[in-house]
């Protein structure tokens, strides 16, 4: 329904990893030369991402424009990632700003990163 509302044809691929694990790949295909299409595609992307994460389907990969769209951690995963990041990359050299979960860390874990 989301793709239809934004007038995009669904372009979906499923990759069955195991009997209980399926990867879903979607693409929003459009003509970037048409004025307003980039914005419409991003709105469709954002609404689709929000609907899937609300339903519990968490992306394993995001573009840099969507790094802040991940839901907050609900377990100790955030603390583990923070500990690994501080130990392996204390100067924030590797992929700075990407997969940057520090926004939650500052809220959940009082010590500054």
C-alpha positions as CSV (number, residue, x, y, z in Angstrom):
1,X,0.0,0.0,0.0
2,X,2.8,2.5,0.7
3,X,4.4,2.1,-2.7
4,X,1.0,2.4,-4.4
5,X,0.2,5.5,-2.4
6,X,3.4,7.1,-3.7
7,X,2.8,5.7,-7.2
8,X,5.9,3.5,-7.4
9,X,5.9,-0.1,-8.7
10,X,7.0,-2.5,-6.0
11,X,10.5,-3.9,-6.8
12,X,11.0,-6.6,-4.2
13,X,13.3,-9.6,-3.9
14,X,13.3,-12.3,-1.2
15,X,16.4,-14.3,-0.3
16,X,15.6,-17.3,1.9
17,X,18.7,-17.7,4.2
18,X,17.2,-20.5,6.3
19,X,13.8,-21.9,7.0
20,X,13.4,-19.1,9.6
21,X,15.4,-16.3,8.1
22,X,14.4,-14.3,5.0
23,X,16.0,-11.2,3.7
24,X,13.8,-8.7,1.9
25,X,15.3,-6.3,-0.6
26,X,13.4,-3.4,-2.0
27,X,14.3,-0.8,-4.5
28,X,12.5,2.5,-5.3
29,X,13.1,3.0,-9.0
30,X,12.3,6.4,-10.6
31,X,13.6,9.1,-13.0
32,X,15.9,11.4,-11.0
33,X,15.6,14.0,-13.8
34,X,11.9,14.5,-13.0
35,X,11.5,17.4,-10.6
36,X,10.2,16.3,-7.2
37,X,10.9,12.6,-7.7
38,X,13.8,12.5,-5.3
39,X,11.7,13.9,-2.5
40,X,8.7,11.6,-3.3
41,X,11.1,8.6,-3.3
42,X,12.6,9.6,0.1
43,X,9.1,10.0,1.6
44,X,8.2,6.6,0.3
45,X,11.4,5.2,1.7
46,X,11.0,6.8,5.1
47,X,7.4,5.7,5.5
48,X,8.2,2.1,4.4
49,X,11.2,2.0,6.8
50,X,9.1,3.3,9.7
51,X,6.3,0.8,9.0
52,X,8.7,-2.1,8.9
53,X,10.6,-1.2,12.0
54,X,7.3,-0.6,13.9
55,X,6.3,-4.1,12.9
56,X,9.6,-5.5,14.3
57,X,11.5,-5.9,11.0
58,X,14.8,-4.2,11.7
59,X,17.1,-3.4,8.7
60,X,20.5,-4.9,8.7
61,X,21.8,-2.2,6.3
62,X,20.9,1.4,5.9
63,X,22.0,4.3,3.7
64,X,23.7,7.2,5.6
65,X,20.5,9.3,5.2
66,X,18.7,6.8,7.4
67,X,21.1,6.2,10.3
68,X,18.9,8.0,12.8
69,X,15.9,5.9,11.8
70,X,16.9,2.9,13.8
71,X,14.7,2.3,16.9
72,X,16.4,2.5,20.3
73,X,18.1,-0.7,21.6
74,X,16.0,-2.7,24.0
75,X,18.7,-4.9,25.4
76,X,22.5,-4.7,26.3
77,X,23.5,-4.6,22.6
78,X,24.0,-0.8,22.7
79,X,26.4,-1.1,25.6
80,X,28.3,-3.9,23.8
81,X,28.7,-1.9,20.7
82,X,29.8,1.2,22.7
83,X,32.4,-0.9,24.5
84,X,33.7,-2.4,21.2
85,X,33.8,1.0,19.5
86,X,35.7,2.6,22.4
87,X,38.2,-0.2,22.5
88,X,38.7,-0.7,18.8
89,X,38.2,2.8,17.4
90,X,38.6,5.3,20.3
91,X,39.4,8.2,17.9
92,X,36.3,7.5,15.7
93,X,38.4,7.0,12.6
94,X,36.5,4.0,11.1
95,X,33.4,5.1,9.2
96,X,32.8,8.3,11.3
97,X,29.1,9.2,11.4
98,X,28.0,5.9,10.0
99,X,26.1,3.4,12.1
100,X,26.6,6.0,14.8
101,X,24.6,4.8,17.8
102,X,26.0,7.4,20.1
103,X,22.7,9.4,20.0
104,X,21.1,6.5,22.0
105,X,24.2,6.0,24.1
106,X,24.1,9.5,25.4
107,X,20.5,8.9,26.4
108,X,20.8,5.4,27.8
109,X,24.4,5.4,29.2
110,X,25.2,8.5,31.2
111,X,29.0,8.6,30.6
112,X,30.0,10.6,27.6
113,X,31.4,8.8,24.6
